[in-house]
Amino acid sequence: MKQWRYARQAAEALRPWIERFAPHVAAGGVFLAGVILLLSGATPEIDSRMEWLRGLVPDPVLEMSHLIGSAVGVGLLILARGLYQRLDGAWWTTMVLLAGGIAASLLKGLDYEEATLLSAVGLGLWLTRDRFYRRASMLDLRSSRAWVICTVLVVGAAVWVSMVSYRDVQYAHELWWQFAFDDDAPRVMRAGLLTILLAAGYVLWQLLSPQREEPELPDADAMARATAIAMSSQDTLSYLALLGDKQLLFSEAGDAFIMYQRSGRSMVALGDPAGNPARFEELCWKFRELCDRNSSWPVFYQVSSEQLPLYLDLGLELAKLGEEARVLLPEFSMEGSKRSSLRNEYRRSAKEGASFGVLSPQEVAEQMPRLKEISDQWLHNKSAAEKGFSVGRFDAEYLRRFPCACVYRNGQIVAFTNLWLSRTRDEFSIDLMRYGAEAPKGVMDYLFIELMLWGKKEGYRWFNLGMAPLAGLENHPLAPFWHKLGRIVHRYGETFYNFEGLRRYKDKFGPQWRPRYMASPGGLVLPRVLLDTAALIAGGMREVVWK
């Protein structure tokens, strides 16, 4: 009993290591089994065993078992990669092929050594079944299952018809290489073989393709919970969940969430988790596990420096995206020589008839046609397309959720922006900024100044001006490669994006700058992750190139 207890304790101690490395070991074992089957098929069998089998097994069965053994060997080589990816479809298919390989090994030459090895590999796979949990598309065909079955039946029927049609033709190896106008049988044989190979290749490709869960957009209940959490969050970026274009992953207690979207192989979470900070670690690991089940890369885009240790614990690497500008409102003032340019812009807009006001969400709904007209003018004048994911877009349902700050001229709205207001009054920010052709020159300066004065009066601590991309990267010979690359893009990419101008514009309001990062697998994956994220923001890969 004591020895049994020691053995059980040792097994429990080894279990984490077994669970961690089981897919890798299984993939290696299956690959080795495939190699052995192929080598066995390419070498002569033992004569004494063949003599004993000859009286028990018909010659066609011997020939077929030899062919099946080699085919199983090829299949195991291919399936090893699926096991490495932890695909459940690869697991099931491997178990079937191992059973076929065991039977073929015994029938083609009583190779019990091979059969024993294949049985050991199969037993190991059976004991670690729970480690192969990623869905493979062949096991989740749903609506296409009937189509696949019909395809297989048609291919099988075609092969059967060809066998019946040419049953009187004596088979010979030379038939495969006969090419003549009136030789139909060899032509049908080659066509049948090609058909079978193509069908088998397609099925195997479907089997080894990871089945990623189809994302579901949040329903009304989820949006209501997200709204309550965003209003209480200190980071106003969480309001972008209310666009309704992102999936929401809630904590078990329902008091925190992560908003994310899938793009290519990346599952991109926007910002830090929102809500109760005590749930952030739980949520991030939950998101990491979701990405693992879907064979996707976990990406956290535009995260703050406060949560960096958490992303490092997830095994991710960090890349600096830029810096975010925030104005400390209790210290903001229009007085002093540093604010002379702002005062001049402000007075000029006021002289041209500009005035400021804030619409309630109810008033926003009433003014929606006018706001839509201004937005259309702005998009046309800028030759721009609506963005997404990390920035808002003009959506009536989205805008009705917020108050809007507006600039009036001659009693008519000429510019507007929706307001993200924190219930704690720690921070407020803006999202969608649009102005029409009737707006006075310098209207955005006027709007920003009025917003800061309004926020200061309302008791808010910070006004968030948003991020300046690629700002604050280190200029040093020993700086990381990403910083060097980012500075090159910053310097020579002004034709496509006004990096330096945006930084200077926000800097004139006297903000405090804080860094924003992207946490991702890094390395060679980083360029693909950046492309996936850019496609999300631009609305597609075409818009990344042309807009």
Secondary structure, 3 states (H helix, E strand, C coil): CHHHHHHHHHHHHHHHHHHHHHHHHHHHHHHHHHHHHHHHHCCCCCHHHHHHHHCCCCHHHHHHHHHHHHHHHHHHHHHHHHHHCCEHHHHHHHHHHHHHHHHHHHHHHCCHHHHHHHHHHHHHHHHCHHHCCECEHHHCCHHHHHHHHHHHHHHHHHHHHHHHHCCCCCCCHHHHHCCCCCCHHHHHHHHHHHHHHHHHHHHHHHHCCECCCCCCCCCHHHHHHHHHHHHHCCCHHHHHHHHCCCEEEECCCCCEEEEEEEECCEEEEECCCEECHHHHHHHHHHHHHHHHHCCCEEEEEEEEHHHHHHHHHCCCEEEEEEEEEEEEHHHCCCCCHHHHHHHHHHHHHHHCCEEEEEECHHHHHHCHHHHHHHHHHHHHHHCCCCCCCCCCCCCHHHHCCCCEEEEEECCEEEEEEEEEECCCCCEEEEEEEEECCCCCCCHHHHHHHHHHHHHHHHCCCEEEEEEEECCCCCCCCCCCHHHHHHHHHHHHCCCCCCHHHHHHHHHCCCCEEEEEEEEECCHHHHHHHHHHHHHHHHCCHHHHHHC
